[in-house]
Amino acid sequence: MYNEINLDNIDLRQEPPLEEPARQYYFMAECRQYTKRFFEENGRLPSASVHTFGCQMNARDSEKLIGILEKIGYEMTEDEHAELVLYNTCTVRDNANQKVYGRLGFLNTIKKKNPHMKIALCGCMMQEPSVVEKLQKSYRFVDLVFGTHNIYKFAELLASSLESDRMIIDIWKETDKIVEELPADRKFFFKSGVNIMYGCNNFCSYCIVPYVRGRERSRKPEDILQEIRRLVQDGVVEVMLLGQNVNSYGKNLEHPISFAELLQEVEKIEGLERIRFMTSHPKDLSDELIEVMKNSEKICRHMHLPLQSGSSRLLKIMNRRYTKEQYLALVEKLRNAIPDISLTTDIIVGFPGETEEDFRETLDVVRKVRYDSAFTFIYSKRTGTPAAVMENQVPEDVVKERFDRLLQKVQEISKRTSSRFEGQTMPVLVEQVNEQDSRLLTGRLSNNLLVHFPGTENLIGKIIDVKLEESKGFYYMGSYK
């Protein structure tokens, strides 16, 4: 396996190989010469700080970036006074961009005192031409800029940056390449994300993801299964299958396979105890998938099913390709097949042209579905999307008032819905020592709700039965014997 390669055994006198991922291991070995020299001169390893903005896909990308840095010899730290600071960015909403610009101003102050410091930016925000233009004009102190399509090239780009005083920019508009078998540093030893596909073909009118993540590219099922088997051998008991729209997995493969069929194969892996996935697009949620979930002993009883709006009129303008009625029928089908399923969602408030009547349709869906939780967002105009140039942008004060009403309704319903398991004893995957109280452990139910209970660290990574003593709305207090 590539990630077991000893970098010291790579002959840097030879030309770098052309095939991947061998080429990246060559450049990791080259970068390792830098960390060795740094250690000889300073008596310590250089430090690196990676900060992730955005979704589960970004979090998984960051695990790979950190894995590469550790393989090279960097010491990882949260401190941004490091020799290398890397921001893995998100651009789904404008405030994510503004947060990065704000942090860059802070980094510039640090870099003035440490001119050898390297600052790198990657991820979705970098795929926007206007962002790169702004960086070139106003943030010349940034050393390395790359996007979503070539994250696997990080070692090669870092090697170039370490030898250069110029800003290096490497942005691809599109790719059909998938390169895996690179090092990764998992945040948890007992669970891991697994990319099953990249990109998105849906082109919702408000969403920039297809423009920054590219078109759908599915990984071969045998590669996915091999990766999961290796993870299980390494102690993983739960995997999260990741894709912008997992329900359309496999359509572009030479030998097409459905997402439901992939799940059935994953379920056969011995030692794997839990399977999660996100995100599911309602238009592609098949009866086959519902049936597989219903009969599964490993697939978690949780479905994240983005609604975005309850108005069929707005859904059409959003290019979501389902109606309010179709969405509610889908929920009924899921609940009939899997009565204990937990449903969560995403909802946008203030989409261009949203009327009070449209908003009330959204509230009506929230009341009927009774979500366990919902991520609620104020519409954010993203340059380059059709919605950004639509007329009838909703006034800010109206959006804010609707957002507050929606949030109140979601929280009120979620609190009641989430408490339905109170008094029951249920399996919990123990994840960590509680961050607020070290006497407690924190774990997660199959339906994704958190449980806090007294226990000792040796339980972390295990699935144990916990009695759900008291519901606190969005989490439980429990007990373990």
N, C-alpha and C positions, 0 to 999 in steps of 0.2 A: 504494500500500500504506500502511496506517495507520502502521506503525512508521517511516515516512520523514517523517512530519508534523513540521514545524518548530513547536515550542510557542510561539515568539515571535509567530507569525502568528495565533494564536487570540485572538479578541476576547472578553475576560473581562467586558466590559460587557453582553454578551448573557446570557440565561438558559442554563444548561447543557443540552445536548441530552438527549433522553430515550433515544435509541437507543444501543446498545453496538456497538463499543467507543468510538465518538466521545465519549460522555459521559466516559469515563475519561481521554481525552486532554485534555479541557477541565480536569479536576481536576489533571492533571499540570502543565498550564500555570499553574494557580493555585498549586500547590506550588512551582513554579519561581520565583515571585515571592519566596517565603521564602528560597530558596537564594541568590538575587541580593542580597537585603537582608543576609543573613548575610555574604556575601563583602564587601560594601561596608563593613560594620561591623568585620569581623575580619581582612580581607586574605587569607582562605582560604575554601574551600568547606566546608560542614558535612560531617561524616563519618557513615557508616552501617556497621553491622556486622550481617550476617545469618548465623545459625547454624542448620544443618539437622540434625534428628534423624530417623532412620527410613529409609524405603524409597526406591527409584528415583523413585516418583511425587512424594515430597516434594522430592527433589533437583531434579526438573524444575520443580516449583512455585517453588522458591527461585531458579532461574535467571530465572524471570519476575519475581519480586519484585525481584531485583537489577537486572534490565533496566529496570524502572519507576523505581527509585531513581536509576540512572545517567542516565536520560532527564530526570529532574527536576533533576539537577545535584549529587547527593550524591557524595562521594568515598568509595569502598568501602575498608574496612579490616577486618582480623581483630581489631583491638583493641576491647575492649568499653568502653573509656573514650571512646565515640563520642557524637555528638549524638543518634543513633538506634540502638538495639539491637533487633533483631527475632529472636525464636526461632520457627522453623517446627517444630512439635512432632509427636511420634509417641506413640501410646498403646497399641500392640500388647501391650506388657508393662509391668508396674507400675514396674520400675526406670527406664524411660524417663521416666515422670511424676516420680519422685523426683529424677532428675537435673535436671529443669527447675526444680523447687522449690528445689533446692540452689543453682542458678545465680542464681535470682531474689534469694536472700538476699545474694549477692555484689553484684549490680547495685544493690540498695538502698543499700549502703554507698557506691557510686560516685555514685549520684544525689543523696545528701545533700550531696555536695560540689559537684554541678552540677545545680541544680534545673531547669534548662532542658532537660535530657536527656529524651528520649522513649523509653519501653520498650513494645514491641509484642509480642504473642503471637498466633500463628495455628496452623493445622493441626489434626490429628485430636484431640489432647488437649483442645482448646477446645470440641469438640462434646459433651463430657460435662458435663451439668448440674451434677454435684457439683464439678467442677473450677472452673467459672465462679463457683459459690457460694463456694468456698474463696478464689478470687482477690478477690472483692468483700469478703470478711470479713477476710482476713489479708494481702492484697497490694495495698492501695489505691494504692500508688505506681505500679502498672502503668497505662499511659496508653491502650492500644488492645488490644482482644481481638476477634479474628474467626476464623471456622472454615474448613472445607474448601470449602464450597459457594460462597462469595463472595470467594475470593482475587482474582478479576479486579477487584473493587471497591477494591483496596488504595489507589489514588491518591485516590479519593473519601473513604475513611475517614481517610487520612493528612491530607488537607486539613482535615477536621473536627477532628482531634486537634491539629493545629498551632495552631488557633484556640481551643482549649478547655483548661481546667485539670482537667476531670473525666475519669474513666475512661469511655471509649467502648466499648460492647460491641455487636457486631453478629453474632449467631449465627443461622443458618438451619437449621431442622430438615431441610429437604428442598428440592430444586430440580430443574427439568427443563432449566435453562439451561446452555448451553455457550458461553462467550465466549472466542474466540481473537484472533489478530492484535494482541497486546499485545507491547511490547518484551521481549526476553529476552537475558540475558548468558550465553552458553554457556561452560562450564568449559573445553572443548576446541574448537578451531576446526574440527577434522576429524571430530568425531562429536557426535551429539545424541540426546537422548530425544525421542520424539514421542508425545503422548497420543493413543490411538485410542479410548479409552472411559473413563468414570468410574463409580465405584460398584461394588457387588457384590450379587448376588441369592442367594448360596449359604447364608448363615446357618449356617456351621459353629458348633457349640454352644459352642466356646471363644473365638470370634473377635468382636471388637468392630467390625471394619471396616465391615460393612453399616450399622451404626448411626451411624458417624461420617463415612462417605463417601457414604452414600445408595444408592439403587437404581441399577442399571446404566443408563448412558446412552451410546450409541455415537455417535461423530462421523460425519458423512457421509463416505463414501469419497473424494469429489471434494475435500473440504476437507483431508483427510489427505494426499492425493497432491499437492495444490498446495503444502502446507507443506513436504513432502519435496523437491519440485522446487526451491523457493526455497533450502532448506538446501544442496542440492547445488550450486546456482549460487554459494553463499557459501563453498564449499570443503569441505563435509561429504562424507565417503566412507562413513561407517557410521552407520546409525540404529538405535536401540533402540525398538521399538514397545511402548508401556506400557499396561497395564490390570491391574486386580485379577485378572481371569480373561480373558485375550485369546481363549481358545478359544470364548467365548460372544459374541464381537464380532458386531455386525450384526443380532442377533435382533429388536431393538426398533425398527429403522429402518423408515421408510415403505416402502422397497423393500429387503427383507432381503438381506444378502450375508454369506457365511461368511468366517471369518478366513482360510481357505485361499485363497479368491478374492481377498481384499484383498492377501494376500502376492504373488499372481501379478501383480497390477497394480503393486505397489511394485517388483517385480523388473524391470519394463519400463523403469523410470526410468534414462535414460542418465547415466552418471557416478557413479551410486551403486554401490559395490562390495561392501558388507556389510550384511546385515539381521539384527538380533537381535530377540528379543521376550521379555517376561516379564510376568505369571506364567501358567503353564499349569495348569489344573485337570485332573487325570486323567480325571474323569468326562466331560469334553467334548472330549477329544483324539480327533479323527476320523481315519479311514483316509484321507480326502481330504487332511488336513493332512500326514500322514506321507508320502503320495505326492508332494505338492508339495515337501516338504523334500528328499526323495530325489532329485528331478529338478532341483533348484535349483542354480545356480552361485553365488548370492549369499547364501542363507540360511546362517548360521553353523552349524557342526556341534556345537551345544550346546543342550541342553534342560533347563531347570530344572523338575522335576516333583515338587512337594511330596508326600511320603508321609504325614507326621504320625505314623502308627503302622502297625505291621505286623500288628496284631491286627484281624481282621474284626469281632470283637465290639465293640472300642473304636471302630473306624471308623464303625460304625452309630450308636453313641451320639454320636460327633462330628458326625454328619450329613454325612459325606464322600461318601456315595452310590457307593462302590465297595468291593470286598472285596480282601483280600490277593491272592487268586488272579487277580482281574481286573487288579490293578496289575502283577503279574509278567507276565501275558500281554501287557499293553501294552508293557512294557519289551522283551520278546522280539520283538514286532512291530517296534518302533523299531530294535532292534539288527540284525534281519534285513534291514530296508530300508536302514539307514544304519550299516554296521559300525563306522565310526570315530567315531560320535557320542559326545559327552561328556555324562554325566548327572549332575546335581547335585540336591540335595533339601533339604527342611526336615523335621525330626523333633522331636516334642514328647515329653519324658519326664515322667512323673508326672501324666498326665491322671487326673482323679478315677476311682477304681475300678480303676486299672491294677494287675494282678497280676504276679507274677514270670513266669507263663506268657505273659501278654500281652507283656511286655517281651522275652521270648525270641523271640517271633514277629517283633518289630521287628528284633532282631539277625539273625534268619534272612533277612529281606529284604535287609538291608545286605550280608550275605555273598553272597547270590545276585545282586544287582544290580551290586555292585562300583562304587559311586559314585566319580566323580572327586573330589568333595568334598561335604560335607553341613553344613548349618547346624543345629546341635543346640541345643534350648532346653529349659529347665526350665519346666513348665507355670506360667503366671502367671494368677491369678484376676482376671478383668475384670468389675467390677460391671455388671450389665445383661445379661450373657450367661447362657444356660441352665446352662452348666457351673459358674458361680460358686456356685450354690445346690445343686449335686449333693452327695449324701452320699458317704462313702468317699474324702474328700480324702487323698491319699497322704502319710504322714509325711515330714518334710523329710529326715531321715537316709537313708531308703530311696531317695528321689528322687535325692539327691546321689550315693549309691553306684551307682545305675543309670546316671546321667548320666556318671560317670567311666568305667564299663565301655563304654558306647556310644561315647564320645569316643575311647577307646583303640582300639576296633575300627574305627571310621571312619577314623582317622588311619593305622592300619596298612594297611588296604585301599587308601585313597586314594594312599598313597605308592607302592605297587606299580602301581596302575592308571594313575596319572599318568605313570609312567616309560616307558610302552609306545612312545612316539615317539622315544625316545633314539636318536641317530645319524642321524635323518632331517632333511632340509632342508624347511622348511615356510614358507608366507607368514605374515608377522607385521606387524600394524599398529603402528607405532612411536608411543608415546603421550607419553613424557616422558623427561627426564634422570633417571636413577636417584636416588632420594632419599638413599640411603646412600653411593653412590660416583659422583661427578660424571663419572668417566671412562666410565661405562656408560650405555646407554640401556635403557629398559624398554618392551616391547611386548607385544601380546596375540595369541595364536593364535586361529584360528577357533573352537576348542573352549573358549576363555575362559582357558586357562592363561597365566601370565605367563612372559616370557623376558627375561633380562638379558644384554646383550652390548655389547662395545666399539663405539663409533660417535660420530658428530658430530651436533650439534643440527639440522642441515639435513635430517636424515632424519625428523624428527618430523612425523607426519601422513601419511607414506607407507607403502604396503604393500610390504615387501621380503622376499626369501627369506633365512632365517636357519637355519644348521645348529644343531640341538639337540645340543650336545656332551655335556652331563651333566645328568641329572635330580637335583634336590635335594628331591624329594618333592612339593612344591606349586608348584614353578617350575623353569625350566630355565636353565642357563648356556649361552649360544650364541655363534656367531661369524658375522660378516657380511663378505663379500668385495665 
